[in-house]
Amino acid sequence: MSDTPTTPPSEMTDQPEPAMDANPHPEQAPPQEDPLSVAQAEVAKLTAVNAELADQFLRAKAEAENARRRADEEVSKARKFAVESFAESLLPVADSLTAGLAIADANAQQLREGSEATLRQLKSALERHKVIEINPDAGAKFDPHQHQAISVVPAEQEPNTVVTVLQKGYLIADRVLRPALVTVSAPK
């Protein structure tokens, strides 16, 4: 047997094998793109994206500025008109005082009754707006958060208790507006 390969006679031809062409249809060859035009198209595309992003940024910045301005205006209005409701509550008190003073020939009893009625109106207006009296009873424990000791006096009470209230204090929404002025019993 021989070592030479045998090929059937039908496959033997003298023609060279056709080369594999990358494009089997030469009439449809892709056009050669100019690198410069490709770069210019890419630059144009990126410029358009950049312009759109710049526009979005400016709009967002303007919107944030408008929101900040509106918030500043709201805070300003809130500060300006914060006492409006409180002032409306005090108007009847002012009207009562004016009416009482308009009576020229009022006797002491009438003046007292009018003053007590006006004081009730005032206390009611203060309470509606969470302004509460601090008026400790004698013998109450001294509270440095709500009381201010004016003096320490010898007394039969336990040490550090309120002996007398010289001036009422006031709280507003659990915050001390003015402490009560008190005298406190001295240690024995």
Residue frames as a rotation matrix with the C-alpha (Angstrom) as fourth column:
MET 1
0.574 0.819 0.000 0.00
0.819 -0.574 0.000 0.00
0.000 0.000 -1.000 0.00
SER 2
-0.328 -0.721 0.610 1.25
0.687 -0.625 -0.370 3.39
0.648 0.298 0.701 -0.76
ASP 3
-0.393 0.087 -0.915 1.34
0.819 -0.420 -0.392 6.36
-0.419 -0.903 0.094 1.56
THR 4
-0.998 0.056 0.022 -0.07
-0.038 -0.871 0.489 8.79
0.047 0.487 0.872 -0.96
PRO 5
-0.403 0.915 -0.005 -3.60
-0.065 -0.034 -0.997 9.87
-0.913 -0.402 0.074 -0.48
THR 6
-0.822 0.223 0.525 -5.98
0.570 0.306 0.763 8.97
0.010 0.926 -0.379 -3.15
THR 7
-0.516 0.687 -0.512 -8.60
-0.351 -0.714 -0.606 11.32
-0.782 -0.133 0.609 -4.36
PRO 8
0.128 0.636 0.761 -11.43
0.580 0.575 -0.578 10.28
-0.805 0.515 -0.296 -6.49
PRO 9
-0.677 -0.474 0.563 -11.04
0.721 -0.272 0.638 11.40
-0.149 0.838 0.525 -10.13
SER 10
0.233 0.833 0.501 -14.26
0.845 -0.429 0.320 13.40
0.482 0.349 -0.804 -10.04
GLU 11
0.857 0.089 -0.507 -12.81
0.408 -0.717 0.565 15.78
-0.313 -0.691 -0.651 -7.47
MET 12
-0.145 -0.986 -0.080 -9.56
0.625 -0.154 0.765 16.28
-0.767 0.061 0.639 -9.24
THR 13
0.851 0.335 0.405 -9.44
0.526 -0.551 -0.648 19.41
0.007 0.764 -0.645 -11.26
ASP 14
-0.166 -0.960 0.227 -6.71
0.944 -0.221 -0.244 21.66
0.284 0.174 0.943 -12.41
GLN 15
0.206 0.306 0.930 -8.48
0.154 -0.948 0.278 24.78
0.966 0.085 -0.242 -11.26
PRO 16
-0.851 -0.523 -0.047 -7.37
0.162 -0.177 -0.971 26.54
0.499 -0.834 0.235 -8.12
GLU 17
-0.201 0.790 -0.579 -9.79
0.979 0.189 -0.083 26.76
0.044 -0.583 -0.811 -5.26
PRO 18
0.215 0.317 0.924 -11.72
0.365 -0.903 0.225 30.04
0.906 0.289 -0.310 -5.14
ALA 19
-0.847 -0.524 -0.092 -10.55
0.321 -0.365 -0.874 32.44
0.425 -0.770 0.477 -2.47
MET 20
0.033 0.866 -0.500 -13.09
0.998 0.001 0.067 33.31
0.058 -0.501 -0.864 0.21
ASP 21
-0.522 -0.135 0.842 -14.02
0.308 -0.951 0.039 36.90
0.795 0.280 0.538 -0.38
ALA 22
-0.907 0.169 -0.386 -15.05
0.335 -0.263 -0.905 38.96
-0.255 -0.950 0.182 2.64
ASN 23
-0.238 0.852 -0.466 -17.86
-0.527 -0.516 -0.675 40.50
-0.816 0.085 0.572 0.63
PRO 24
-0.428 0.058 0.902 -19.49
0.524 0.829 0.195 37.93
-0.737 0.556 -0.385 -1.67
HIS 25
0.494 0.635 0.594 -21.30
0.867 -0.303 -0.396 40.74
-0.072 0.710 -0.700 -3.50
PRO 26
-0.528 -0.831 -0.173 -18.80
0.815 -0.553 0.170 43.34
-0.237 -0.052 0.970 -4.56
GLU 27
-0.418 0.410 0.811 -21.52
0.424 -0.701 0.573 45.61
0.803 0.584 0.119 -5.90
GLN 28
0.698 0.709 0.099 -22.80
0.195 -0.321 0.927 46.10
0.689 -0.628 -0.362 -2.28
ALA 29
-0.251 -0.874 -0.416 -19.53
0.786 0.066 -0.614 47.08
0.564 -0.481 0.671 -0.65
PRO 30
0.534 0.441 -0.721 -19.94
0.801 -0.537 0.265 49.34
-0.270 -0.720 -0.640 2.40
PRO 31
0.722 -0.276 0.634 -19.03
0.181 -0.809 -0.559 52.91
0.668 0.519 -0.534 1.67
GLN 32
-0.235 -0.872 -0.431 -15.76
0.857 0.024 -0.515 54.01
0.459 -0.490 0.741 3.11
GLU 33
0.831 0.544 -0.115 -16.53
0.523 -0.693 0.496 56.52
0.191 -0.472 -0.861 5.91
ASP 34
0.086 -0.776 0.625 -14.32
0.107 -0.616 -0.780 59.48
0.991 0.134 0.030 6.32
PRO 35
-0.214 -0.201 -0.956 -12.88
0.923 0.279 -0.265 59.51
0.320 -0.939 0.125 9.88
LEU 36
-0.986 -0.165 0.038 -13.25
0.149 -0.952 -0.267 63.28
0.080 -0.257 0.963 9.95
SER 37
-0.392 0.911 0.131 -16.97
-0.517 -0.336 0.787 63.18
0.761 0.241 0.602 9.21
VAL 38
0.170 0.400 -0.900 -17.47
0.514 0.743 0.428 60.44
0.841 -0.536 -0.079 11.83
ALA 39
-0.585 -0.473 -0.659 -15.70
0.808 -0.266 -0.526 62.60
0.074 -0.840 0.538 14.42
GLN 40
-0.932 0.273 0.239 -17.71
-0.240 -0.958 0.159 65.67
0.272 0.091 0.958 13.42
ALA 41
-0.030 0.963 -0.266 -20.97
-0.195 0.255 0.947 63.71
0.980 0.081 0.180 13.78
GLU 42
0.042 -0.033 -0.999 -19.91
0.841 0.540 0.017 62.48
0.539 -0.841 0.051 17.21
VAL 43
-0.892 -0.388 -0.234 -18.98
0.453 -0.772 -0.447 66.03
-0.007 -0.504 0.864 18.27
ALA 44
-0.644 0.721 0.257 -22.35
-0.439 -0.623 0.647 67.32
0.627 0.304 0.718 17.05
LYS 45
0.194 0.720 -0.666 -24.15
0.229 0.627 0.745 64.59
0.954 -0.297 -0.044 18.97
LEU 46
-0.217 -0.362 -0.907 -22.21
0.951 0.129 -0.279 65.30
0.218 -0.923 0.316 22.16
THR 47
-0.980 -0.099 0.174 -22.77
0.081 -0.991 -0.106 69.05
0.183 -0.090 0.979 21.75
ALA 48
-0.224 0.971 0.084 -26.52
-0.356 -0.162 0.920 68.47
0.907 0.176 0.382 21.54
VAL 49
0.287 0.272 -0.918 -26.45
0.653 0.646 0.395 66.27
0.701 -0.713 0.008 24.67
ASN 50
-0.638 -0.610 -0.469 -24.37
0.765 -0.433 -0.477 68.89
0.088 -0.663 0.743 26.46
ALA 51
-0.831 0.383 0.404 -26.83
-0.263 -0.910 0.320 71.65
0.490 0.159 0.857 25.52
GLU 52
0.161 0.938 -0.306 -29.76
-0.062 0.319 0.946 69.56
0.985 -0.133 0.109 26.75
LEU 53
0.112 -0.194 -0.975 -28.03
0.903 0.429 0.018 68.83
0.415 -0.882 0.223 30.06
ALA 54
-0.898 -0.439 -0.017 -27.11
0.417 -0.840 -0.349 72.51
0.139 -0.321 0.937 30.48
ASP 55
-0.457 0.820 0.345 -30.76
-0.394 -0.535 0.747 73.45
0.797 0.206 0.568 29.88
GLN 56
0.383 0.589 -0.712 -31.95
0.355 0.617 0.702 70.87
0.853 -0.521 0.027 32.43
PHE 57
-0.349 -0.611 -0.710 -29.40
0.911 -0.045 -0.409 72.17
0.217 -0.790 0.573 34.94
LEU 58
-0.947 -0.015 0.320 -30.51
-0.001 -0.999 -0.050 75.78
0.320 -0.047 0.946 34.49
ARG 59
-0.047 0.998 0.045 -34.17
-0.319 -0.058 0.946 74.81
0.947 0.030 0.321 34.87
ALA 60
0.332 0.123 -0.935 -33.46
0.695 0.638 0.331 72.81
0.637 -0.760 0.126 38.03
LYS 61
-0.685 -0.653 -0.322 -31.40
0.712 -0.510 -0.481 75.67
0.150 -0.559 0.815 39.43
ALA 62
-0.744 0.483 0.462 -34.20
-0.324 -0.866 0.382 78.16
0.585 0.134 0.800 38.72
GLU 63
0.261 0.883 -0.391 -36.76
-0.012 0.408 0.913 75.84
0.965 -0.233 0.117 40.28
ALA 64
0.013 -0.344 -0.939 -34.64
0.927 0.356 -0.118 75.45
0.375 -0.869 0.324 43.42
GLU 65
-0.926 -0.369 0.084 -34.19
0.329 -0.894 -0.304 79.22
0.187 -0.254 0.949 43.64
ASN 66
-0.363 0.879 0.308 -37.95
-0.423 -0.450 0.786 79.76
0.830 0.155 0.535 43.30
ALA 67
0.385 0.482 -0.787 -38.65
0.434 0.658 0.615 77.18
0.814 -0.579 0.044 46.00
ARG 68
-0.421 -0.621 -0.661 -36.13
0.892 -0.153 -0.425 78.86
0.162 -0.769 0.619 48.34
ARG 69
-0.918 0.101 0.384 -37.67
-0.072 -0.994 0.087 82.29
0.391 0.052 0.919 47.64
ARG 70
0.039 0.999 -0.038 -41.20
-0.247 0.046 0.968 80.99
0.968 -0.028 0.249 48.30
ALA 71
0.250 -0.005 -0.968 -40.05
0.788 0.582 0.201 79.37
0.562 -0.813 0.150 51.55
ASP 72
-0.788 -0.577 -0.216 -38.38
0.604 -0.652 -0.459 82.63
0.124 -0.492 0.862 52.65
GLU 73
-0.646 0.621 0.443 -41.59
-0.366 -0.762 0.534 84.54
0.670 0.183 0.720 51.90
GLU 74
0.320 0.797 -0.512 -43.67
0.122 0.502 0.856 82.03
0.940 -0.337 0.063 53.86
VAL 75
-0.118 -0.442 -0.889 -41.33
0.953 0.202 -0.227 82.26
0.279 -0.874 0.397 56.86
SER 76
-0.947 -0.247 0.205 -41.43
0.211 -0.961 -0.181 86.05
0.241 -0.128 0.962 56.66
LYS 77
-0.244 0.941 0.236 -45.25
-0.420 -0.321 0.849 86.04
0.874 0.108 0.473 56.57
ALA 78
0.324 0.347 -0.880 -45.40
0.543 0.693 0.474 83.54
0.774 -0.632 0.037 59.44
ARG 79
-0.544 -0.590 -0.597 -43.19
0.834 -0.298 -0.465 85.78
0.097 -0.751 0.654 61.57
LYS 80
-0.913 0.168 0.372 -45.08
-0.097 -0.975 0.202 88.91
0.397 0.148 0.906 60.60
PHE 81
-0.108 0.985 0.138 -48.53
-0.689 -0.174 0.703 87.48
0.716 -0.019 0.697 61.32
ALA 82
-0.573 -0.182 -0.799 -47.67
0.276 0.875 -0.397 85.00
0.771 -0.449 -0.452 64.08
VAL 83
-0.927 0.186 -0.325 -49.33
0.280 -0.230 -0.932 87.15
-0.248 -0.955 0.161 66.74
GLU 84
-0.734 0.677 0.053 -52.45
-0.401 -0.495 0.771 87.84
0.549 0.544 0.635 64.68
SER 85
0.014 0.768 -0.640 -54.59
0.304 0.607 0.735 85.26
0.953 -0.205 -0.225 66.47
PHE 86
-0.348 -0.228 -0.909 -53.24
0.933 0.011 -0.360 86.32
0.092 -0.974 0.209 69.85
ALA 87
-0.998 -0.033 -0.060 -53.92
0.036 -0.998 -0.047 89.98
-0.058 -0.049 0.997 69.07
GLU 88
-0.411 0.910 -0.046 -57.49
-0.259 -0.068 0.963 89.13
0.874 0.408 0.264 68.04
SER 89
0.034 0.392 -0.919 -57.97
0.747 0.601 0.284 87.47
0.664 -0.696 -0.272 71.45
LEU 90
-0.586 -0.363 -0.724 -56.82
0.783 -0.485 -0.390 90.61
-0.210 -0.795 0.569 73.22
LEU 91
-0.795 0.295 0.530 -59.13
0.096 -0.802 0.590 92.99
0.599 0.520 0.609 71.36
PRO 92
0.295 0.946 -0.136 -62.15
0.360 0.022 0.933 92.24
0.885 -0.324 -0.334 73.60
VAL 93
0.122 -0.344 -0.931 -59.95
0.989 -0.038 0.144 92.96
-0.085 -0.938 0.335 76.63
ALA 94
-0.881 -0.472 0.022 -59.00
0.469 -0.869 0.156 96.33
-0.055 0.147 0.988 75.16
ASP 95
-0.410 0.817 0.405 -62.67
0.099 -0.402 0.910 97.02
0.907 0.414 0.084 74.36
SER 96
0.431 0.573 -0.697 -63.68
0.730 0.232 0.643 96.24
0.530 -0.786 -0.318 77.95
LEU 97
-0.304 -0.619 -0.724 -61.02
0.894 -0.447 0.006 98.55
-0.328 -0.646 0.690 79.36
THR 98
-0.925 -0.017 0.378 -62.08
0.218 -0.842 0.494 101.31
0.310 0.540 0.783 76.98
ALA 99
-0.023 0.996 0.083 -65.75
0.242 -0.075 0.967 100.89
0.970 0.042 -0.240 77.91
GLY 100
0.328 0.101 -0.939 -64.92
0.930 0.142 0.340 100.92
0.168 -0.985 -0.047 81.63
LEU 101
-0.616 -0.645 -0.453 -62.90
0.700 -0.711 0.059 104.09
-0.360 -0.280 0.890 81.31
ALA 102
-0.713 0.401 0.575 -65.68
0.271 -0.598 0.754 105.75
0.647 0.693 0.318 79.30
ILE 103
0.409 0.852 -0.327 -68.00
0.663 -0.031 0.748 105.69
0.627 -0.523 -0.578 82.34
ALA 104
-0.263 -0.555 0.790 -67.21
-0.033 -0.813 -0.582 109.01
0.964 -0.179 0.195 84.02
ASP 105
-0.082 0.307 0.948 -69.30
-0.912 -0.407 0.053 108.63
0.402 -0.860 0.314 87.16
ALA 106
0.300 0.134 -0.944 -68.57
0.015 0.989 0.146 104.95
0.954 -0.058 0.295 87.97
ASN 107
0.686 -0.066 0.725 -68.38
-0.723 -0.184 0.667 104.09
0.089 -0.981 -0.174 91.67
ALA 108
-0.297 -0.906 0.302 -65.68
-0.939 0.335 0.082 101.91
-0.175 -0.259 -0.950 93.24
GLN 109
-0.057 0.354 0.934 -67.89
-0.213 0.909 -0.358 98.78
-0.975 -0.219 0.023 93.15
GLN 110
0.902 0.430 -0.036 -68.60
-0.096 0.120 -0.988 99.17
-0.421 0.895 0.150 89.42
LEU 111
0.410 -0.838 -0.359 -64.91
-0.885 -0.271 -0.378 99.77
0.220 0.473 -0.853 88.68
ARG 112
-0.399 -0.544 0.738 -63.98
-0.738 0.668 0.094 96.66
-0.545 -0.507 -0.668 90.66
GLU 113
0.305 0.603 0.737 -66.56
0.011 0.771 -0.636 94.48
-0.952 0.202 0.228 88.89
GLY 114
0.943 0.022 -0.333 -65.49
-0.321 -0.214 -0.923 95.81
-0.091 0.977 -0.195 85.49
SER 115
0.065 -0.996 -0.053 -61.82
-0.994 -0.061 -0.086 95.23
0.082 0.058 -0.995 86.30
GLU 116
-0.313 -0.134 0.940 -62.51
-0.454 0.891 -0.024 91.65
-0.834 -0.435 -0.340 87.45
ALA 117
0.701 0.612 0.366 -64.50
0.071 0.451 -0.890 90.91
-0.709 0.650 0.273 84.28
THR 118
0.766 -0.488 -0.418 -61.69
-0.616 -0.373 -0.694 92.35
0.183 0.789 -0.587 82.15
LEU 119
-0.232 -0.874 0.428 -59.11
-0.935 0.321 0.149 90.28
-0.267 -0.366 -0.892 84.05
ARG 120
0.099 0.349 0.932 -61.15
-0.096 0.936 -0.340 87.12
-0.990 -0.056 0.126 83.39
GLN 121
0.964 0.247 -0.098 -61.22
-0.098 -0.015 -0.995 87.98
-0.247 0.969 0.010 79.68
LEU 122
0.374 -0.905 -0.204 -57.47
-0.909 -0.313 -0.276 88.51
0.186 0.288 -0.939 79.70
LYS 123
-0.323 -0.481 0.815 -56.77
-0.681 0.716 0.153 85.22
-0.657 -0.506 -0.559 81.49
SER 124
0.487 0.596 0.638 -59.06
0.067 0.703 -0.708 83.40
-0.871 0.387 0.303 79.08
ALA 125
0.917 -0.194 -0.349 -57.29
-0.394 -0.291 -0.872 84.91
0.068 0.937 -0.343 76.07
LEU 126
-0.027 -0.990 0.137 -53.90
-1.000 0.028 0.004 83.93
-0.008 -0.137 -0.991 77.50
GLU 127
-0.196 -0.008 0.981 -55.01
-0.396 0.916 -0.072 80.37
-0.897 -0.402 -0.182 78.23
ARG 128
0.835 0.534 0.134 -56.42
-0.069 0.343 -0.937 79.93
-0.547 0.773 0.323 74.70
HIS 129
0.741 -0.630 -0.234 -52.91
-0.424 -0.168 -0.890 80.63
0.521 0.758 -0.392 73.44
LYS 130
0.620 -0.434 -0.654 -51.22
0.525 0.849 -0.066 78.29
0.584 -0.303 0.753 75.92
VAL 131
-0.413 -0.659 0.629 -49.94
-0.197 -0.609 -0.768 81.04
0.889 -0.441 0.121 78.22
ILE 132
0.490 0.555 -0.673 -50.36
0.429 0.519 0.740 79.48
0.759 -0.651 0.016 81.68
GLU 133
0.566 -0.215 0.795 -49.77
-0.652 -0.707 0.273 81.07
0.504 -0.674 -0.541 85.08
ILE 134
-0.164 -0.599 -0.783 -47.03
0.478 0.646 -0.595 79.84
0.863 -0.472 0.181 87.38
ASN 135
0.044 0.266 0.963 -48.43
-0.709 -0.671 0.218 80.61
0.704 -0.692 0.159 90.81
PRO 136
-0.429 -0.268 -0.863 -47.02
0.226 0.893 -0.390 78.13
0.875 -0.362 -0.322 93.33
ASP 137
0.741 0.671 0.033 -48.79
0.060 -0.115 0.992 77.66
0.669 -0.732 -0.125 96.65
ALA 138
0.154 -0.644 0.750 -46.99
-0.941 -0.327 -0.088 78.44
0.302 -0.692 -0.656 99.89
GLY 139
0.232 -0.160 0.959 -45.15
-0.599 0.753 0.271 75.31
-0.766 -0.638 0.079 100.96
ALA 140
0.996 0.084 0.003 -44.63
-0.045 0.569 -0.821 74.05
-0.071 0.818 0.571 97.40
LYS 141
0.345 -0.923 0.173 -41.17
0.673 0.371 0.639 72.72
-0.654 -0.104 0.749 96.58
PHE 142
0.320 -0.342 -0.884 -38.91
-0.466 -0.869 0.167 75.35
-0.825 0.359 -0.437 95.00
ASP 143
0.524 -0.125 0.843 -38.40
0.696 0.633 -0.339 74.58
-0.491 0.764 0.418 91.29
PRO 144
-0.203 -0.695 -0.690 -35.47
0.122 -0.717 0.687 76.51
-0.972 0.055 0.230 89.80
HIS 145
-0.794 -0.054 0.605 -36.84
0.594 0.141 0.792 75.88
-0.128 0.989 -0.080 86.29
GLN 146
-0.031 0.879 0.476 -40.08
0.753 -0.292 0.589 77.78
0.657 0.377 -0.653 87.04
HIS 147
0.886 0.325 -0.331 -39.29
0.464 -0.581 0.669 79.92
0.025 -0.746 -0.665 90.08
GLN 148
-0.029 -0.890 0.454 -36.76
0.316 -0.439 -0.841 82.63
0.948 0.119 0.294 90.77
ALA 149
0.382 0.105 -0.918 -35.81
0.920 0.054 0.388 83.01
0.090 -0.993 -0.076 94.42
ILE 150
0.504 -0.140 0.852 -35.58
0.051 -0.980 -0.191 86.67
0.862 0.140 -0.487 95.40
SER 151
-0.189 -0.561 0.806 -34.59
-0.870 -0.285 -0.402 85.95
0.455 -0.777 -0.434 98.98
VAL 152
-0.216 0.057 -0.975 -34.20
0.353 0.935 -0.024 83.15
0.910 -0.350 -0.222 101.49
VAL 153
-0.098 0.299 0.949 -36.12
-0.758 -0.641 0.124 83.72
0.645 -0.707 0.289 104.72
PRO 154
-0.984 -0.168 0.061 -36.26
-0.163 0.707 -0.688 81.78
0.073 -0.687 -0.723 107.97
ALA 155
-0.086 0.995 -0.054 -39.56
-0.896 -0.053 0.441 79.91
0.436 0.086 0.896 108.17
GLU 156
-0.118 0.164 0.979 -41.18
-0.734 0.650 -0.197 76.96
-0.669 -0.742 0.044 109.94
GLN 157
0.841 0.463 -0.279 -41.61
-0.516 0.533 -0.671 75.18
-0.162 0.708 0.687 106.60
GLU 158
0.619 -0.640 0.455 -39.27
0.605 0.758 0.244 72.58
-0.501 0.125 0.856 105.14
PRO 159
-0.195 -0.759 -0.621 -36.10
-0.066 -0.621 0.781 74.04
-0.979 0.193 0.071 103.61
ASN 160
-0.951 -0.279 -0.131 -36.25
-0.104 -0.107 0.989 75.07
-0.290 0.954 0.073 99.94
THR 161
-0.269 0.919 0.287 -40.00
0.958 0.286 -0.016 75.54
-0.097 0.271 -0.958 99.83
VAL 162
-0.468 0.181 0.865 -41.92
0.350 -0.861 0.370 78.58
0.811 0.476 0.340 98.61
VAL 163
-0.698 0.240 -0.675 -42.90
0.624 -0.258 -0.737 80.97
-0.351 -0.936 0.030 101.43
THR 164
0.207 0.768 -0.606 -44.54
0.110 -0.633 -0.766 83.74
-0.972 0.092 -0.216 99.37
VAL 165
-0.059 -0.134 0.989 -45.11
0.994 0.081 0.070 84.56
-0.090 0.988 0.128 95.70
LEU 166
-0.370 -0.165 -0.914 -44.11
0.269 -0.961 0.065 88.12
-0.889 -0.222 0.400 94.90
GLN 167
-0.140 0.328 -0.934 -44.98
-0.877 -0.478 -0.037 87.96
-0.459 0.815 0.355 91.20
LYS 168
0.609 0.432 0.665 -46.66
-0.081 0.868 -0.490 85.24
-0.789 0.245 0.563 89.14
GLY 169
-0.618 -0.767 -0.172 -44.70
-0.351 0.073 0.934 83.60
-0.704 0.638 -0.314 86.38
TYR 170
0.518 0.797 -0.310 -45.94
-0.644 0.125 -0.754 82.34
-0.563 0.590 0.578 83.02
LEU 171
-0.457 -0.520 0.722 -45.35
0.160 0.750 0.642 79.36
-0.875 0.409 -0.259 80.75
ILE 172
0.274 0.536 -0.798 -45.98
-0.850 -0.254 -0.462 79.35
-0.451 0.805 0.386 77.05
ALA 173
0.743 0.107 -0.661 -46.32
-0.479 0.775 -0.413 75.87
0.468 0.623 0.627 75.54
ASP 174
0.908 -0.318 -0.275 -44.29
0.419 0.716 0.558 74.30
0.020 -0.621 0.783 78.40
ARG 175
-0.134 -0.949 0.284 -41.54
0.791 -0.275 -0.547 76.90
0.598 0.151 0.788 78.08
VAL 176
0.094 0.142 -0.985 -40.94
0.871 -0.492 0.012 79.45
-0.483 -0.859 -0.170 80.82
LEU 177
0.378 0.123 0.917 -41.88
0.638 -0.753 -0.162 82.89
0.671 0.647 -0.363 79.57
ARG 178
-0.078 -0.403 0.912 -41.23
-0.558 -0.740 -0.375 84.48
0.826 -0.538 -0.167 82.94
PRO 179
-0.504 -0.114 -0.856 -40.37
0.495 0.774 -0.395 82.65
0.707 -0.623 -0.333 86.19
ALA 180
0.694 0.720 0.018 -42.42
0.327 -0.337 0.883 83.28
0.642 -0.607 -0.469 89.32
LEU 181
-0.323 -0.772 0.547 -40.63
-0.267 -0.480 -0.836 85.54
0.908 -0.416 -0.051 91.79
VAL 182
0.698 0.577 -0.424 -40.71
0.150 0.461 0.875 83.88
0.700 -0.674 0.235 95.22
THR 183
0.005 -0.669 0.743 -39.17
-0.961 -0.208 -0.181 83.89
0.276 -0.713 -0.644 98.65
VAL 184
0.270 -0.046 -0.962 -37.81
-0.105 0.991 -0.077 80.55
0.957 0.122 0.262 99.81
SER 185
0.960 0.079 0.269 -37.48
-0.275 0.082 0.958 79.04
0.053 -0.993 0.101 103.27
ALA 186
0.101 -0.993 0.053 -33.97
-0.887 -0.114 -0.448 78.83
0.451 -0.002 -0.892 104.63
PRO 187
0.057 -0.159 -0.986 -32.43
0.200 0.969 -0.144 75.59
0.978 -0.189 0.087 105.86
LYS 188
0.910 0.354 0.217 -32.77
-0.145 -0.220 0.965 75.16
0.389 -0.909 -0.149 109.63
